[in-house]
Structure formats: C-alpha cells, structure tokens
Amino acid sequence: MKKWQITFVDDHGEKAVEQVTCDQQPSLEDAAHMIRNKLVPVAAELDLNDLEGRKPEPTVKILKDQNSIQILDISPAV
C-alpha cells in the first residue's frame, strides 16, 4: 500500500497535512471522508447525500460549507 498526504485548510484557517494509506490515490470525496472521520467524527456517521437532487461529492461540499475545511491537494507522501 502507498502512503498519500492530504493537504487541507482546517476550520481555523490553518494549513494541515494528514497522511493516509491506500492502494490508489484517493478521490476528493474519499479524502473528504478520511478528513471528516478524523476532525468531525460525529458528522462522519451522517448520510450527507439526499436521494432527491443528488450532488456530486457531497462530503467535500459539506466540509467546506459547514466546517470551513477545504482540501487543497492529494499527493504521494515523501
């Protein structure tokens, strides 16, 4: 398995990096799930995708809109 680093702006406006292990580079949505599980564990249990008017990448949008967390980059860990 490869290590990846997810660079993001946290809810305090500070740049942060989280390392994860995956076979392939995680998508934005997968990275958002990993960050949400770490930073907002209670919200991680909620289903953020409503069946009516489905939105692509709902976790990415919710993290940004409600928690001010924005993923900047996903790259191989050095």
PyMOL commands that place a pseudoatom at each C-alpha (Angstrom):
pseudoatom trace, name=CA, resn=MET, resi=1, chain=A, elem=C, hetatm=0, pos=[0.000, 0.000, 0.000]
pseudoatom trace, name=CA, resn=LYS, resi=2, chain=A, elem=C, hetatm=0, pos=[1.114, 3.527, -0.740]
pseudoatom trace, name=CA, resn=LYS, resi=3, chain=A, elem=C, hetatm=0, pos=[1.096, 6.487, 1.593]
pseudoatom trace, name=CA, resn=TRP, resi=4, chain=A, elem=C, hetatm=0, pos=[-0.635, 9.676, 0.500]
pseudoatom trace, name=CA, resn=GLN, resi=5, chain=A, elem=C, hetatm=0, pos=[-0.750, 13.083, 2.072]
pseudoatom trace, name=CA, resn=ILE, resi=6, chain=A, elem=C, hetatm=0, pos=[-3.885, 15.166, 2.044]
pseudoatom trace, name=CA, resn=THR, resi=7, chain=A, elem=C, hetatm=0, pos=[-3.195, 18.880, 2.373]
pseudoatom trace, name=CA, resn=PHE, resi=8, chain=A, elem=C, hetatm=0, pos=[-6.146, 20.943, 3.564]
pseudoatom trace, name=CA, resn=VAL, resi=9, chain=A, elem=C, hetatm=0, pos=[-7.178, 24.132, 5.299]
pseudoatom trace, name=CA, resn=ASP, resi=10, chain=A, elem=C, hetatm=0, pos=[-8.693, 23.291, 8.670]
pseudoatom trace, name=CA, resn=ASP, resi=11, chain=A, elem=C, hetatm=0, pos=[-11.561, 25.007, 10.461]
pseudoatom trace, name=CA, resn=HIS, resi=12, chain=A, elem=C, hetatm=0, pos=[-9.134, 27.547, 11.975]
pseudoatom trace, name=CA, resn=GLY, resi=13, chain=A, elem=C, hetatm=0, pos=[-7.858, 28.612, 8.558]
pseudoatom trace, name=CA, resn=GLU, resi=14, chain=A, elem=C, hetatm=0, pos=[-4.518, 26.881, 9.066]
pseudoatom trace, name=CA, resn=LYS, resi=15, chain=A, elem=C, hetatm=0, pos=[-2.892, 24.608, 6.517]
pseudoatom trace, name=CA, resn=ALA, resi=16, chain=A, elem=C, hetatm=0, pos=[-2.653, 20.998, 7.725]
pseudoatom trace, name=CA, resn=VAL, resi=17, chain=A, elem=C, hetatm=0, pos=[-1.460, 17.671, 6.308]
pseudoatom trace, name=CA, resn=GLU, resi=18, chain=A, elem=C, hetatm=0, pos=[-2.895, 14.244, 7.064]
pseudoatom trace, name=CA, resn=GLN, resi=19, chain=A, elem=C, hetatm=0, pos=[-1.184, 11.053, 5.873]
pseudoatom trace, name=CA, resn=VAL, resi=20, chain=A, elem=C, hetatm=0, pos=[-3.277, 8.067, 4.808]
pseudoatom trace, name=CA, resn=THR, resi=21, chain=A, elem=C, hetatm=0, pos=[-2.506, 4.622, 3.390]
pseudoatom trace, name=CA, resn=CYS, resi=22, chain=A, elem=C, hetatm=0, pos=[-4.368, 3.461, 0.259]
pseudoatom trace, name=CA, resn=ASP, resi=23, chain=A, elem=C, hetatm=0, pos=[-3.683, 1.301, -2.789]
pseudoatom trace, name=CA, resn=GLN, resi=24, chain=A, elem=C, hetatm=0, pos=[-4.530, 4.160, -5.160]
pseudoatom trace, name=CA, resn=GLN, resi=25, chain=A, elem=C, hetatm=0, pos=[-4.683, 7.918, -4.870]
pseudoatom trace, name=CA, resn=PRO, resi=26, chain=A, elem=C, hetatm=0, pos=[-7.895, 8.782, -3.006]
pseudoatom trace, name=CA, resn=SER, resi=27, chain=A, elem=C, hetatm=0, pos=[-10.508, 10.869, -4.805]
pseudoatom trace, name=CA, resn=LEU, resi=28, chain=A, elem=C, hetatm=0, pos=[-11.581, 14.207, -3.350]
pseudoatom trace, name=CA, resn=GLU, resi=29, chain=A, elem=C, hetatm=0, pos=[-14.672, 12.534, -1.900]
pseudoatom trace, name=CA, resn=ASP, resi=30, chain=A, elem=C, hetatm=0, pos=[-12.627, 9.711, -0.331]
pseudoatom trace, name=CA, resn=ALA, resi=31, chain=A, elem=C, hetatm=0, pos=[-10.166, 12.236, 1.113]
pseudoatom trace, name=CA, resn=ALA, resi=32, chain=A, elem=C, hetatm=0, pos=[-13.066, 14.283, 2.489]
pseudoatom trace, name=CA, resn=HIS, resi=33, chain=A, elem=C, hetatm=0, pos=[-14.420, 11.172, 4.248]
pseudoatom trace, name=CA, resn=MET, resi=34, chain=A, elem=C, hetatm=0, pos=[-10.993, 10.493, 5.797]
pseudoatom trace, name=CA, resn=ILE, resi=35, chain=A, elem=C, hetatm=0, pos=[-10.590, 14.084, 6.986]
pseudoatom trace, name=CA, resn=ARG, resi=36, chain=A, elem=C, hetatm=0, pos=[-14.161, 14.223, 8.289]
pseudoatom trace, name=CA, resn=ASN, resi=37, chain=A, elem=C, hetatm=0, pos=[-13.681, 10.970, 10.239]
pseudoatom trace, name=CA, resn=LYS, resi=38, chain=A, elem=C, hetatm=0, pos=[-10.626, 12.474, 11.927]
pseudoatom trace, name=CA, resn=LEU, resi=39, chain=A, elem=C, hetatm=0, pos=[-11.787, 16.066, 12.551]
pseudoatom trace, name=CA, resn=VAL, resi=40, chain=A, elem=C, hetatm=0, pos=[-15.580, 15.796, 12.830]
pseudoatom trace, name=CA, resn=PRO, resi=41, chain=A, elem=C, hetatm=0, pos=[-16.291, 12.213, 13.997]
pseudoatom trace, name=CA, resn=VAL, resi=42, chain=A, elem=C, hetatm=0, pos=[-19.922, 12.833, 14.949]
pseudoatom trace, name=CA, resn=ALA, resi=43, chain=A, elem=C, hetatm=0, pos=[-20.757, 14.122, 11.462]
pseudoatom trace, name=CA, resn=ALA, resi=44, chain=A, elem=C, hetatm=0, pos=[-18.972, 11.133, 9.941]
pseudoatom trace, name=CA, resn=GLU, resi=45, chain=A, elem=C, hetatm=0, pos=[-21.932, 8.960, 10.880]
pseudoatom trace, name=CA, resn=LEU, resi=46, chain=A, elem=C, hetatm=0, pos=[-24.440, 11.073, 8.930]
pseudoatom trace, name=CA, resn=ASP, resi=47, chain=A, elem=C, hetatm=0, pos=[-25.513, 10.318, 5.361]
pseudoatom trace, name=CA, resn=LEU, resi=48, chain=A, elem=C, hetatm=0, pos=[-24.887, 13.611, 3.586]
pseudoatom trace, name=CA, resn=ASN, resi=49, chain=A, elem=C, hetatm=0, pos=[-26.280, 12.625, 0.203]
pseudoatom trace, name=CA, resn=ASP, resi=50, chain=A, elem=C, hetatm=0, pos=[-30.013, 13.087, -0.148]
pseudoatom trace, name=CA, resn=LEU, resi=51, chain=A, elem=C, hetatm=0, pos=[-31.707, 10.875, -2.700]
pseudoatom trace, name=CA, resn=GLU, resi=52, chain=A, elem=C, hetatm=0, pos=[-33.563, 13.756, -4.306]
pseudoatom trace, name=CA, resn=GLY, resi=53, chain=A, elem=C, hetatm=0, pos=[-31.301, 16.157, -6.180]
pseudoatom trace, name=CA, resn=ARG, resi=54, chain=A, elem=C, hetatm=0, pos=[-28.124, 14.147, -5.631]
pseudoatom trace, name=CA, resn=LYS, resi=55, chain=A, elem=C, hetatm=0, pos=[-24.996, 16.216, -5.503]
pseudoatom trace, name=CA, resn=PRO, resi=56, chain=A, elem=C, hetatm=0, pos=[-21.578, 15.021, -6.650]
pseudoatom trace, name=CA, resn=GLU, resi=57, chain=A, elem=C, hetatm=0, pos=[-19.047, 14.896, -3.823]
pseudoatom trace, name=CA, resn=PRO, resi=58, chain=A, elem=C, hetatm=0, pos=[-21.467, 15.807, -1.012]
pseudoatom trace, name=CA, resn=THR, resi=59, chain=A, elem=C, hetatm=0, pos=[-18.865, 15.354, 1.728]
pseudoatom trace, name=CA, resn=VAL, resi=60, chain=A, elem=C, hetatm=0, pos=[-16.459, 17.803, 0.062]
pseudoatom trace, name=CA, resn=LYS, resi=61, chain=A, elem=C, hetatm=0, pos=[-19.240, 20.402, -0.138]
pseudoatom trace, name=CA, resn=ILE, resi=62, chain=A, elem=C, hetatm=0, pos=[-20.451, 19.882, 3.438]
pseudoatom trace, name=CA, resn=LEU, resi=63, chain=A, elem=C, hetatm=0, pos=[-16.920, 20.092, 4.875]
pseudoatom trace, name=CA, resn=LYS, resi=64, chain=A, elem=C, hetatm=0, pos=[-16.361, 23.378, 3.082]
pseudoatom trace, name=CA, resn=ASP, resi=65, chain=A, elem=C, hetatm=0, pos=[-19.792, 24.935, 3.698]
pseudoatom trace, name=CA, resn=GLN, resi=66, chain=A, elem=C, hetatm=0, pos=[-20.404, 23.834, 7.294]
pseudoatom trace, name=CA, resn=ASN, resi=67, chain=A, elem=C, hetatm=0, pos=[-16.939, 23.242, 8.740]
pseudoatom trace, name=CA, resn=SER, resi=68, chain=A, elem=C, hetatm=0, pos=[-14.747, 25.608, 6.660]
pseudoatom trace, name=CA, resn=ILE, resi=69, chain=A, elem=C, hetatm=0, pos=[-12.444, 22.695, 5.786]
pseudoatom trace, name=CA, resn=GLN, resi=70, chain=A, elem=C, hetatm=0, pos=[-11.146, 22.698, 2.207]
pseudoatom trace, name=CA, resn=ILE, resi=71, chain=A, elem=C, hetatm=0, pos=[-8.923, 20.052, 0.624]
pseudoatom trace, name=CA, resn=LEU, resi=72, chain=A, elem=C, hetatm=0, pos=[-6.088, 21.665, -1.322]
pseudoatom trace, name=CA, resn=ASP, resi=73, chain=A, elem=C, hetatm=0, pos=[-4.049, 18.715, -2.576]
pseudoatom trace, name=CA, resn=ILE, resi=74, chain=A, elem=C, hetatm=0, pos=[-3.689, 14.941, -2.563]
pseudoatom trace, name=CA, resn=SER, resi=75, chain=A, elem=C, hetatm=0, pos=[-0.183, 13.744, -3.351]
pseudoatom trace, name=CA, resn=PRO, resi=76, chain=A, elem=C, hetatm=0, pos=[2.178, 10.813, -2.706]
pseudoatom trace, name=CA, resn=ALA, resi=77, chain=A, elem=C, hetatm=0, pos=[3.860, 11.018, 0.699]
pseudoatom trace, name=CA, resn=VAL, resi=78, chain=A, elem=C, hetatm=0, pos=[7.588, 11.546, 0.597]
for i in range(1, 78): cmd.bond("trace and resi %d" % i, "trace and resi %d" % (i + 1))
show_as sticks, trace
zoom trace
